[in-house]
Amino acid sequence: MTKKKRSNAKESAKNESGSSFVLAPGNIRRFYHEVVVEFKKIVWPDRKVTFGLSGFVILLTVLLSVYLGAVDLILGKLVGLVLQ
């Protein structure tokens, strides 16, 4: 391996800030702190909105499954009639 290829391999192991990915306690603490900060930015919907959207998703799923089941049944019957 040439020197140029070795230096490219070393640089590819670095992130945008230029530091290497090293599993050190300081990096783990910093990552955990950043995760906590990002989770505090999340705005969670209230209970009423959550139940309303969940009900909508369940209703839509049932309607689509009935529709697709009916289409499958009809097409299956048509194919059965054509092949007889």
N, CA, C and O atoms as a MOPAC input file, in Angstrom:
PM7 MOZYME 1SCF
protein

 N      0.84500 1    -1.16900 1     0.00000 1
 C      0.00000 1     0.00000 1     0.00000 1
 C      0.89400 1     1.23700 1     0.00000 1
 O      1.86200 1     1.29500 1     0.75800 1
 N      0.59600 1     2.19200 1    -0.81000 1
 C      1.42000 1     3.39200 1    -0.88700 1
 C      1.06800 1     4.35000 1     0.23900 1
 O      0.05200 1     4.19200 1     0.91600 1
 N      1.93200 1     5.35000 1     0.42900 1
 C      1.69200 1     6.32600 1     1.48800 1
 C      0.40000 1     7.08800 1     1.24500 1
 O     -0.33000 1     7.39400 1     2.18700 1
 N      0.11300 1     7.39500 1    -0.01800 1
 C     -1.09400 1     8.15200 1    -0.33100 1
 C     -2.34500 1     7.35700 1     0.03500 1
 O     -3.29700 1     7.92200 1     0.57400 1
 N     -2.35700 1     6.05900 1    -0.25100 1
 C     -3.50600 1     5.23600 1     0.08300 1
 C     -3.66500 1     5.10900 1     1.58500 1
 O     -4.79100 1     5.09900 1     2.08200 1
 N     -2.56500 1     5.01300 1     2.32500 1
 C     -2.64300 1     4.92600 1     3.77700 1
 C     -3.21500 1     6.19800 1     4.36600 1
 O     -4.04300 1     6.13300 1     5.27500 1
 N     -2.80100 1     7.34500 1     3.87800 1
 C     -3.30200 1     8.60500 1     4.42300 1
 C     -4.78700 1     8.77600 1     4.10400 1
 O     -5.53000 1     9.32700 1     4.91600 1
 N     -5.23200 1     8.30800 1     2.92400 1
 C     -6.65200 1     8.38500 1     2.60300 1
 C     -7.46600 1     7.48200 1     3.52000 1
 O     -8.57500 1     7.83900 1     3.91700 1
 N     -6.93000 1     6.32500 1     3.85500 1
 C     -7.63700 1     5.41600 1     4.74500 1
 C     -7.75100 1     6.02200 1     6.13800 1
 O     -8.78600 1     5.89700 1     6.79400 1
 N     -6.68500 1     6.67800 1     6.58700 1
 C     -6.72700 1     7.31600 1     7.90000 1
 C     -7.71900 1     8.47700 1     7.90200 1
 O     -8.45600 1     8.65200 1     8.87200 1
 N     -7.74800 1     9.26000 1     6.85000 1
 C     -8.65300 1    10.40500 1     6.79600 1
 C    -10.10200 1     9.97000 1     6.65600 1
 O    -11.00000 1    10.66500 1     7.13300 1
 N    -10.35100 1     8.82800 1     6.00900 1
 C    -11.72900 1     8.37200 1     5.86500 1
 C    -12.29700 1     7.90300 1     7.20100 1
 O    -13.51600 1     7.81700 1     7.34900 1
 N    -11.44300 1     7.60100 1     8.17400 1
 C    -11.89800 1     7.17900 1     9.48800 1
 C    -12.18300 1     8.37500 1    10.39300 1
 O    -12.49800 1     8.19300 1    11.56900 1
 N    -12.07900 1     9.58600 1     9.86800 1
 C    -12.34000 1    10.78300 1    10.65900 1
 C    -13.70700 1    11.33700 1    10.30700 1
 O    -14.17600 1    11.19800 1     9.17800 1
 N    -14.34600 1    11.97200 1    11.29400 1
 C    -15.63900 1    12.57600 1    11.02700 1
 C    -15.46400 1    14.02900 1    10.57300 1
 O    -14.34500 1    14.46700 1    10.30500 1
 N    -16.57800 1    14.77800 1    10.48600 1
 C    -16.52200 1    16.13600 1     9.95700 1
 C    -15.65500 1    17.05600 1    10.81000 1
 O    -15.02400 1    17.96900 1    10.28000 1
 N    -15.61500 1    16.83300 1    12.10900 1
 C    -14.84100 1    17.71300 1    12.97600 1
 C    -13.35700 1    17.39100 1    12.92900 1
 O    -12.55000 1    18.11500 1    13.51400 1
 N    -12.98600 1    16.32300 1    12.24700 1
 C    -11.58500 1    15.98500 1    12.08900 1
 C    -11.06300 1    15.02200 1    13.13100 1
 O     -9.90700 1    14.60700 1    13.04700 1
 N    -11.86900 1    14.64900 1    14.11000 1
 C    -11.38800 1    13.72200 1    15.12900 1
 C    -11.74500 1    12.29500 1    14.73200 1
 O    -12.71800 1    12.06700 1    14.01400 1
 N    -10.96300 1    11.35100 1    15.19700 1
 C    -11.20900 1     9.94800 1    14.89300 1
 C    -12.36700 1     9.42200 1    15.73200 1
 O    -12.68200 1     9.96800 1    16.79000 1
 N    -12.99400 1     8.35800 1    15.24600 1
 C    -14.05500 1     7.70700 1    16.00400 1
 C    -13.40400 1     6.81700 1    17.04700 1
 O    -13.01500 1     5.68800 1    16.74900 1
 N    -13.28500 1     7.31300 1    18.25200 1
 C    -12.66300 1     6.55900 1    19.32800 1
 C    -13.69800 1     6.37300 1    20.42200 1
 O    -14.34900 1     7.32900 1    20.84100 1
 N    -13.84600 1     5.14500 1    20.88000 1
 C    -14.80400 1     4.85700 1    21.93500 1
 C    -14.15700 1     5.18600 1    23.27400 1
 O    -13.59600 1     4.31500 1    23.94000 1
 N    -14.24400 1     6.45300 1    23.65600 1
 C    -13.66100 1     6.91800 1    24.90900 1
 C    -14.78900 1     7.39800 1    25.81700 1
 O    -15.83600 1     7.82400 1    25.33100 1
 N    -14.58600 1     7.33300 1    27.11700 1
 C    -15.64300 1     7.77300 1    28.04300 1
 C    -16.11600 1     9.20600 1    27.79100 1
 O    -17.30300 1     9.49600 1    27.93800 1
 N    -15.21600 1    10.09200 1    27.41800 1
 C    -15.60400 1    11.47900 1    27.13600 1
 C    -16.53400 1    11.56800 1    25.94300 1
 O    -17.49400 1    12.33800 1    25.95300 1
 N    -16.25000 1    10.77700 1    24.90600 1
 C    -17.10700 1    10.77900 1    23.72800 1
 C    -18.46700 1    10.17900 1    24.02700 1
 O    -19.48300 1    10.65100 1    23.51600 1
 N    -18.49500 1     9.15600 1    24.84100 1
 C    -19.76300 1     8.52000 1    25.19700 1
 C    -20.62500 1     9.49200 1    25.99300 1
 O    -21.82600 1     9.60900 1    25.74600 1
 N    -20.00700 1    10.19500 1    26.95800 1
 C    -20.75000 1    11.17700 1    27.74400 1
 C    -21.27800 1    12.30200 1    26.86600 1
 O    -22.42100 1    12.73100 1    27.02800 1
 N    -20.45700 1    12.78200 1    25.93900 1
 C    -20.88000 1    13.85700 1    25.05000 1
 C    -22.03400 1    13.39700 1    24.16400 1
 O    -22.99300 1    14.14100 1    23.96200 1
 N    -21.95000 1    12.17600 1    23.63400 1
 C    -23.02700 1    11.63300 1    22.80100 1
 C    -24.31200 1    11.52100 1    23.61000 1
 O    -25.37500 1    11.91800 1    23.13300 1
 N    -24.23400 1    10.98600 1    24.82600 1
 C    -25.40900 1    10.84700 1    25.67700 1
 C    -26.01800 1    12.21100 1    25.97400 1
 O    -27.23800 1    12.36800 1    25.92400 1
 N    -25.19100 1    13.18700 1    26.28000 1
 C    -25.68100 1    14.53900 1    26.55800 1
 C    -26.39000 1    15.12600 1    25.33900 1
 O    -27.44100 1    15.75200 1    25.48000 1
 N    -25.83200 1    14.93300 1    24.15100 1
 C    -26.45900 1    15.44500 1    22.92800 1
 C    -27.79600 1    14.76000 1    22.66500 1
 O    -28.73800 1    15.40000 1    22.19700 1
 N    -27.88500 1    13.45900 1    22.96200 1
 C    -29.15000 1    12.73800 1    22.79400 1
 C    -30.20000 1    13.30600 1    23.74100 1
 O    -31.34100 1    13.52700 1    23.33600 1
 N    -29.82800 1    13.54600 1    24.99600 1
 C    -30.76200 1    14.10300 1    25.96800 1
 C    -31.23500 1    15.48300 1    25.52500 1
 O    -32.42200 1    15.79100 1    25.63500 1
 N    -30.32600 1    16.31700 1    25.02600 1
 C    -30.68900 1    17.65500 1    24.55800 1
 C    -31.66800 1    17.56400 1    23.38900 1
 O    -32.64000 1    18.31800 1    23.34100 1
 N    -31.42500 1    16.65700 1    22.45100 1
 C    -32.32200 1    16.51800 1    21.30100 1
 C    -33.69400 1    15.99800 1    21.73200 1
 O    -34.71200 1    16.43500 1    21.19600 1
 N    -33.73300 1    15.06700 1    22.69400 1
 C    -35.01700 1    14.54500 1    23.16000 1
 C    -35.83600 1    15.62100 1    23.86300 1
 O    -37.06600 1    15.57300 1    23.82800 1
 N    -35.18500 1    16.58300 1    24.49500 1
 C    -35.91400 1    17.67000 1    25.14600 1
 C    -36.56000 1    18.61100 1    24.12700 1
 O    -37.48300 1    19.34700 1    24.47400 1
 N    -36.09700 1    18.59900 1    22.89100 1
 C    -36.65900 1    19.45100 1    21.84000 1
 C    -37.93300 1    18.85600 1    21.23800 1
 O    -38.66000 1    19.55300 1    20.53000 1
 N    -38.21200 1    17.58000 1    21.50700 1
 C    -39.36600 1    16.91200 1    20.91800 1
 C    -40.64500 1    17.45900 1    21.54300 1
 O    -40.74400 1    17.59800 1    22.76200 1
 N    -41.62300 1    17.76800 1    20.68900 1
 C    -42.93200 1    18.20300 1    21.15900 1
 C    -43.89300 1    17.04000 1    20.94800 1
 O    -44.22800 1    16.70400 1    19.81200 1
 N    -44.33200 1    16.43200 1    22.03600 1
 C    -45.19800 1    15.27500 1    21.95600 1
 C    -46.65100 1    15.73300 1    21.87200 1
 O    -47.03100 1    16.69800 1    22.53500 1
 N    -47.47200 1    15.05300 1    21.06200 1
 C    -48.90200 1    15.41500 1    20.99300 1
 C    -49.61600 1    15.01100 1    22.28200 1
 O    -49.18000 1    14.10700 1    22.99400 1
 N    -50.71600 1    15.69500 1    22.56500 1
 C    -51.45400 1    15.33200 1    23.77300 1
 C    -52.26300 1    14.05500 1    23.54300 1
 O    -52.32000 1    13.53700 1    22.42700 1
 N    -52.87800 1    13.56500 1    24.59500 1
 C    -53.56700 1    12.27400 1    24.57000 1
 C    -54.71200 1    12.24700 1    23.55600 1
 O    -54.90600 1    11.24900 1    22.86200 1
 N    -55.46900 1    13.34100 1    23.47200 1
 C    -56.61800 1    13.39800 1    22.57400 1
 C    -56.18500 1    13.27500 1    21.11200 1
 O    -56.79900 1    12.53800 1    20.34100 1
 N    -55.14300 1    13.98500 1    20.73800 1
 C    -54.63700 1    13.93600 1    19.36000 1
 C    -54.09500 1    12.54900 1    19.04800 1
 O    -54.32100 1    12.02200 1    17.95900 1
 N    -53.38200 1    11.95800 1    19.99900 1
 C    -52.81600 1    10.63000 1    19.79400 1
 C    -53.91200 1     9.59200 1    19.55400 1
 O    -53.80400 1     8.77500 1    18.63900 1
 N    -54.96400 1     9.62100 1    20.37200 1
 C    -56.05700 1     8.66500 1    20.18400 1
 C    -56.80600 1     8.92800 1    18.88300 1
 O    -57.21400 1     7.98300 1    18.20700 1
 N    -56.99200 1    10.18900 1    18.52400 1
 C    -57.67700 1    10.50900 1    17.27500 1
 C    -56.91500 1    10.00800 1    16.06300 1
 O    -57.49900 1     9.40600 1    15.16300 1
 N    -55.61400 1    10.25500 1    16.03700 1
 C    -54.80000 1     9.79800 1    14.90600 1
 C    -54.68900 1     8.27800 1    14.87400 1
 O    -54.67700 1     7.67900 1    13.79900 1
 N    -54.60700 1     7.65100 1    16.04700 1
 C    -54.54900 1     6.18100 1    16.09000 1
 C    -55.84100 1     5.58300 1    15.55300 1
 O    -55.80900 1     4.60400 1    14.80600 1
 N    -56.97600 1     6.16300 1    15.92600 1
 C    -58.25600 1     5.69200 1    15.41600 1
 C    -58.34700 1     5.84600 1    13.91000 1
 O    -58.86100 1     4.96300 1    13.22300 1
 N    -57.85100 1     6.96000 1    13.39300 1
 C    -57.85700 1     7.18400 1    11.94700 1
 C    -57.01600 1     6.14000 1    11.22700 1
 O    -57.42700 1     5.61500 1    10.19200 1
 N    -55.84500 1     5.83800 1    11.76700 1
 C    -54.95600 1     4.85000 1    11.15200 1
 C    -55.61000 1     3.46900 1    11.16200 1
 O    -55.54200 1     2.74600 1    10.16800 1
 N    -56.24000 1     3.10000 1    12.27600 1
 C    -56.90000 1     1.79500 1    12.35500 1
 C    -58.05400 1     1.71800 1    11.36300 1
 O    -58.20000 1     0.71600 1    10.66200 1
 N    -58.88300 1     2.77200 1    11.29600 1
 C    -60.00400 1     2.80500 1    10.36400 1
 C    -59.53100 1     2.71900 1     8.91600 1
 O    -60.09500 1     1.97100 1     8.11800 1
 N    -58.50400 1     3.47800 1     8.58100 1
 C    -57.96300 1     3.45900 1     7.22200 1
 C    -57.40300 1     2.08200 1     6.86900 1
 O    -57.56900 1     1.61500 1     5.74300 1
 N    -56.74700 1     1.44100 1     7.81700 1
 C    -56.20300 1     0.09600 1     7.59600 1
 C    -57.31300 1    -0.90700 1     7.33600 1
 O    -57.19900 1    -1.74000 1     6.43700 1
 N    -58.38100 1    -0.83700 1     8.10900 1
 C    -59.50800 1    -1.75600 1     7.91800 1
 C    -60.14900 1    -1.52700 1     6.55500 1
 O    -60.41600 1    -2.48200 1     5.82600 1
 N    -60.39900 1    -0.25800 1     6.20400 1
 C    -61.02800 1     0.04500 1     4.91800 1
 C    -60.17600 1    -0.42100 1     3.73900 1
 O    -60.69600 1    -1.00300 1     2.78700 1
 N    -58.88100 1    -0.16900 1     3.80000 1
 C    -57.99400 1    -0.59700 1     2.71100 1
 C    -57.90000 1    -2.11600 1     2.62500 1
 O    -57.82800 1    -2.66500 1     1.52600 1
 N    -57.90000 1    -2.79600 1     3.75200 1
 C    -57.82900 1    -4.26100 1     3.70300 1
 C    -59.10900 1    -4.85000 1     3.13000 1
 O    -59.05400 1    -5.83000 1     2.38700 1
 N    -60.26700 1    -4.26700 1     3.46400 1
 C    -61.52500 1    -4.74500 1     2.88700 1
 C    -61.53300 1    -4.50000 1     1.38200 1
 O    -61.92800 1    -5.37300 1     0.61000 1
 N    -61.09600 1    -3.31000 1     0.96300 1
 C    -61.05100 1    -2.97900 1    -0.46000 1
 C    -60.12200 1    -3.93300 1    -1.22000 1
 O    -60.50500 1    -4.49300 1    -2.24700 1
 N    -58.91300 1    -4.11300 1    -0.71200 1
 C    -57.95100 1    -4.98900 1    -1.39800 1
 C    -58.41800 1    -6.44900 1    -1.38000 1
 O    -58.19000 1    -7.18100 1    -2.34200 1
 N    -59.06300 1    -6.87000 1    -0.30400 1
 C    -59.60800 1    -8.22300 1    -0.26000 1
 C    -60.69800 1    -8.42100 1    -1.29900 1
 O    -60.76500 1    -9.46600 1    -1.94600 1
 N    -61.56300 1    -7.40600 1    -1.45900 1
 C    -62.63700 1    -7.49800 1    -2.45900 1
 C    -62.06000 1    -7.53700 1    -3.87100 1
 O    -62.50600 1    -8.32700 1    -4.70300 1
 N    -61.06800 1    -6.68300 1    -4.14400 1
 C    -60.43800 1    -6.68300 1    -5.46500 1
 C    -59.77900 1    -8.02500 1    -5.73100 1
 O    -59.88000 1    -8.55100 1    -6.84000 1
 N    -59.11200 1    -8.58300 1    -4.74600 1
 C    -58.45900 1    -9.88000 1    -4.91000 1
 C    -59.49100 1   -10.97600 1    -5.18500 1
 O    -59.27600 1   -11.83000 1    -6.04500 1
 N    -60.59500 1   -10.95100 1    -4.46500 1
 C    -61.65000 1   -11.94200 1    -4.66600 1
 C    -62.24300 1   -11.84000 1    -6.06700 1
 O    -62.42700 1   -12.85500 1    -6.74000 1
 N    -62.54000 1   -10.62600 1    -6.50700 1
 C    -63.12100 1   -10.41600 1    -7.84200 1
 C    -62.14800 1   -10.84700 1    -8.93200 1
 O    -62.52900 1   -11.55600 1    -9.86400 1
 N    -60.90000 1   -10.42400 1    -8.82000 1
 C    -59.91500 1   -10.80800 1    -9.84000 1
 C    -59.67500 1   -12.31400 1    -9.83900 1
 O    -59.47100 1   -12.90700 1   -10.89800 1
 N    -59.69600 1   -12.93100 1    -8.68200 1
 C    -59.53900 1   -14.38500 1    -8.60800 1
 C    -60.67400 1   -15.11100 1    -9.30000 1
 O    -60.45300 1   -16.09800 1   -10.00100 1
 N    -61.90100 1   -14.61900 1    -9.10400 1
 C    -63.06400 1   -15.21900 1    -9.77800 1
 C    -62.96500 1   -15.02600 1   -11.29200 1
 O    -63.25900 1   -15.94700 1   -12.05400 1
 N    -62.54800 1   -13.82200 1   -11.73600 1
 C    -62.40600 1   -13.56100 1   -13.17000 1
 C    -61.36800 1   -14.47000 1   -13.80300 1
 O    -61.59700 1   -15.02300 1   -14.87900 1
 N    -60.25500 1   -14.62500 1   -13.15900 1
 C    -59.19400 1   -15.49800 1   -13.68800 1
 C    -59.70100 1   -16.93900 1   -13.71500 1
 O    -59.41500 1   -17.67500 1   -14.65900 1
 N    -60.44600 1   -17.34500 1   -12.69700 1
 C    -61.01500 1   -18.69200 1   -12.67700 1
 C    -61.98300 1   -18.92000 1   -13.82100 1
 O    -62.01200 1   -20.00700 1   -14.39900 1
 N    -62.78100 1   -17.90900 1   -14.15900 1
 C    -63.72500 1   -18.03200 1   -15.27000 1
 C    -62.99800 1   -18.08700 1   -16.61200 1
 O    -63.40700 1   -18.82600 1   -17.50800 1
 N    -61.93400 1   -17.31900 1   -16.75600 1
 C    -61.19100 1   -17.27900 1   -18.02100 1
 C    -60.46900 1   -18.60100 1   -18.26000 1
 O    -60.39900 1   -19.07300 1   -19.39500 1
 N    -59.93800 1   -19.19600 1   -17.20900 1
 C    -59.16000 1   -20.43000 1   -17.36700 1
 C    -60.02800 1   -21.67800 1   -17.51200 1
 O    -59.49300 1   -22.73600 1   -17.84400 1
 N    -61.31900 1   -21.60900 1   -17.28400 1
 C    -62.18200 1   -22.79800 1   -17.42400 1
 C    -62.49900 1   -23.09900 1   -18.83300 1
 O    -63.21100 1   -24.06300 1   -19.11400 1

